[in-house]
Amino acid sequence: MTAIYIHIPFCRVHCPYSDYNTYVGMDSVIPNYISALQNEASYYSIKEQDEITSIYIGGGTPSILSPDQLLSIFTSIEKNFNVSHVTEITIEVNPGILNGDLLKSMHQLGINRISIGAQSTNNLELQALNCSYTKSMINKSVIDVMSSGINNINIDLLYGIPHQSNKSWKKTIKDILLLDPTHISLNCLELSKTSQMHSYLSKHNLTLPSDDANAAHYKSASEQLNRSNFKQYAITLWHKDNKLTMSRHNLTYLKNTYHIGLGAGANSWYKSHRYYNINSPYSYIKSLESKIKYSSRQKNGTPASSNVIYVNKSTEMNETMIMGLRLVPSGIDIQEFQQRFNISPIAHYEKTLEKLDKQNLINITKTNITLTNHGELLSNRVFSEFI
């Protein structure tokens, strides 16, 4: 299966904790950016391509696009890709930006899953993250989405926020459960040294919650979600007790299968290569402006690709282990791995697996290799063994 990711890097407000490829105050560029997206998509229409199973529009804040701009993107995707088997189309939205016309347009275009970047329901924590919305706006956004006929809703939450307590975190989980989403993503706040929040905390001698505090947040949230008929299927992902509410797009990454990224800063894993696009929207647009004849189009990537890396079998195996171990509770399917690579992971990683097993970080059965509860909390240590 192959997925498509479309990056919309434009935002109304910059998130000080994020180092994603996003930009504020560039609305005038959006029309040309949409045209560049359409041009980039056309480079795949001439290549052998798999059936697309999911489409994900992320950012940035894709919900700042107009209905006509969304229509232009979807028209181009349908023209250049085999989308007859797409079962999931997701778009990321921020609370407070949605309106009835936009939601109606999303539904008509076939978008059947909304991912809402709530992060917290504590207004003080939202202020610390420089979010432009409040708890009441989160509530309204969920109600509006459900009223539009789109019932598959993911809500993103963050723990490890400055000044966040276990009490406020539990209250956030409780508040979100009352909204009855179908999917919840829990991520620990990690700051790069280039983020604004990292600079602010360093300047004022402030620190983020400790690893122990974050582990407690993760454990308490897991317990709350399990009691509320949510099932965990990956380290950061929970879904309602129905396989249809798992994110098909996320599973593409977790299974380390092909995905095509379109847009500034997007990356692709396709036909044994990784492609990394130019970050700057201006440079991205410029790279796709010229009309290049069919015969001269490059074989690897598109004109927007700033780097192309061949992925050999050994690297693909390592990446498949790292991503697959994130699946909870299934982990690595030994037979599936062997069919894909013609070698058993038990044989290929014998010494590494023995070491991790002795440290109580993984479980090994006849059919699967999985993280232990202890391994989930120390997953980065486990993954480092396969780098």
Secondary structure, 3 states (H helix, E strand, C coil): CEEEEEEECEECCCCCCCCCCCEECCHHHHHHHHHHHHHHHHCCCCCCCCCEEEEEEEECCHHHCCHHHHHHHHHHHHHHCCCCCCCEEEEEECCCCCCHHHHHHHHHCCCCEEEEEEECCCHHHHHHCCCCCCHHHHHHHHHHHHHCCCCEEEEEEEECCCCCCHHHHHHHHHHHHHCCCCEEEEEECCCCCCCHHHHHHHHCCCCCCCHHHHHHHHHHHHHHHHHCCEEEEECCEEEECCHHHCCHHHHHHHCCCCEEEECCCCEEEECCEEEEECCCHHHHHHHCCCCCCHHHCCCCCCCCEEEEEECCHHHHHHHHHHHHCCECCCCEEHHHHHHHHCCCHHHHCHHHHHHHHHCCCEEECCCEEEECHHHHHCHHHHHHCCC
